[in-house]
Amino acid sequence: MDGYKEAYLTLDESFRIGKIDDRIYGAFIEHLGRAIYGGVYEPEHPSADEQGFRQDVLELVKELNVPVVRYPGGNFVSGYNWEDGIGPREQRPKRLELAWKSIETNEFGLNEFMDWTEKAGTEAMMAINLGSRGIDAARNIVEYSNHPSGTYWSDLRIKHGYPEPHSIKLWCLGNEMDGPWQIGHKTADEYGRLALEAGRVMKLVDPSIELVVCGSSNAHMPTFPEWEATVLDHTYEVVDYISLHTYFGNRDNDTPNFLAQSVGMDDFINTVIGICDYIKAKKRSQKTIHLSFDEWNVWYHSNEATTKQEPWQVAPPILEDIYTFEDALVVGCMLISLLKRADRVKIGCIAQLVNVIAPIMTRTGGGVWRQTIYYPYLHASLYGRGEVLTPVIDSPAYDTKDFSKVPYLEAIATVDDDTNELTIFAVNRDLEEPLLLKACLGGFVGYQVVEHITLTHRDLKAVNTEDNPNNVAPKSDGDAKLDEEMLTAALAPASWNVIRLRKDPS
């Protein structure tokens, strides 16, 4: 390993910053393009079950171990009447869907989604419409979903074939209400007041629910972070989380800068935490607001193709990014960014789950395959459980157009006391040279290397397709070795690495 750049990582048992909420590995499905129709739901597909759910898609979702799925939007929800998607299908109205200029058939709605979540082994994160609607619709959907019986809306649910409440515990108070593109766009004061009153009545119907209030759509909005401060000033005592959204792209084909974008994600998270704590201090509150990063991903490949789609189609193929190997590296860095502040980031939703800027891709009537970004998400979900350990990192660095002193080594570690596992997630951002990782594991006595998973490819632009689904796929071929408390591993150029260690309980 002579001649390699070296990066040093120090871990210790005492470096724990907080327990990971499993919901940080959530996902998102919107009535958008082929996410629902042709994605999770396709009654004519050979794999469809009796409810029309694609079982091939369900298997990949279950493989990811997704704990929560946000639904039904997204921009879609701000013009959505939730009542359109319940009751007999033949009586459901077809509507112009203004957010994405499509026709919504309402063949798939709230109850179908809840059935799907049960089959997928996940839970619902339900968004309500605070764009074109308000307080009444908010309380009614909670009553329909969560009240046992004996009222109009709960008895209507029973009439629709669901005698037991859905017991949806997590609710989003609208979507991206700071954005002028949003149906029913509002100022921070307008939205803050509406979110407060809607949240109050929702918790009167069911005091056990948790609420997510809309933060800024991204860190570059002109109203950020004043939006957060104003909205929380109104809603602080009624909500539990504030949302963050961010998407990255490589439009300039500047890969070193692209791989550095998660540095901006770190700053975004830390700024929002600061605003939350400022309002906490201002209100002399004992309550801590946590973060819901409920839209995040790489998104830029499909923008041009989407603009060429004819409007008013049913489930048109829009926002279907075909992800490259370098996109997978960025997704890995973004997952690490979420984990760095797992003490405050409790919910995360990769946007989205199927077909629409998604780790899972299908062909309508045909196959299903894992996109490149599927794998970092899979690894984090499977192995990134327990508590986060904040490492001390000493790494060579580089400068980019947008960032300075970007470390070649991006890394985080998790420890799970239930399974006696320690996991290091690491990205080598260097495109040309390997990076020799030297990790001092203080206090982790009796651990052994179980596996060193790598995701690499000679072509940064390599993709997976239906015909070549394993072009970019992980291998258990890393060389991580542990000598007493010193772990060494050669991290290949431009690579995602998962180093798993386990302690023998005996």
HELIX and SHEET records of a PDB file:
HELIX    1   1 GLU A   13  PHE A   15  5                                   3    
HELIX    2   2 ASP A   22  TYR A   25  5                                   4    
HELIX    3   3 GLN A   55  LEU A   64  1                                  10    
HELIX    4   4 ASN A   75  GLY A   79  5                                   5    
HELIX    5   5 TRP A   82  GLY A   85  5                                   4    
HELIX    6   6 ARG A   89  GLN A   91  5                                   3    
HELIX    7   7 LEU A  110  ALA A  120  1                                  11    
HELIX    8   8 ILE A  135  ASN A  146  1                                  12    
HELIX    9   9 TYR A  152  LYS A  159  1                                   8    
HELIX   10  10 ALA A  188  VAL A  205  1                                  18    
HELIX   11  11 GLU A  226  THR A  235  1                                  10    
HELIX   12  12 THR A  255  LEU A  259  1                                   5    
HELIX   13  13 GLN A  261  LYS A  282  1                                  22    
HELIX   14  14 ASN A  303  THR A  307  1                                   5    
HELIX   15  15 PHE A  325  LYS A  340  1                                  16    
HELIX   16  16 TYR A  374  TYR A  383  1                                  10    
SHEET    1   A 5 VAL A 392  ASP A 394  0                                        
SHEET    2   A 5 LYS A   5  ASP A  12 -1                                        
SHEET    3   A 5 LEU A 435  GLY A 442  1                                        
SHEET    4   A 5 MET A 486  LEU A 491 -1                                        
SHEET    5   A 5 LYS A 481  ASP A 483 -1                                        
SHEET    1   B 6 ARG A  16  LYS A  19  0                                        
SHEET    2   B 6 GLU A 387  LEU A 389 -1                                        
SHEET    3   B 6 LEU A 409  ASP A 416 -1                                        
SHEET    4   B 6 GLU A 421  ASN A 428 -1                                        
SHEET    5   B 6 SER A 495  LYS A 503 -1                                        
SHEET    6   B 6 TYR A 447  LEU A 455 -1                                        
SHEET    1   C 9 GLY A  26  PHE A  28  0                                        
SHEET    2   C 9 VAL A  68  TYR A  71  1                                        
SHEET    3   C 9 GLU A 123  ILE A 128  1                                        
SHEET    4   C 9 LEU A 170  LEU A 173  1                                        
SHEET    5   C 9 GLU A 210  VAL A 213  1                                        
SHEET    6   C 9 TYR A 241  PHE A 248  1                                        
SHEET    7   C 9 HIS A 290  VAL A 298  1                                        
SHEET    8   C 9 VAL A 345  ALA A 351  1                                        
SHEET    9   C 9 GLY A  26  PHE A  28  1                                        
SHEET    1   D 2 ARG A  95  GLU A  97  0                                        
SHEET    2   D 2 SER A 102  GLU A 104 -1                                        
SHEET    1   E 2 ILE A 360  THR A 362  0                                        
SHEET    2   E 2 VAL A 368  ARG A 370 -1                                        
SHEET    1   F 2 ALA A 397  TYR A 398  0                                        
SHEET    2   F 2 VAL A 406  PRO A 407 -1                                        
END                                                                             
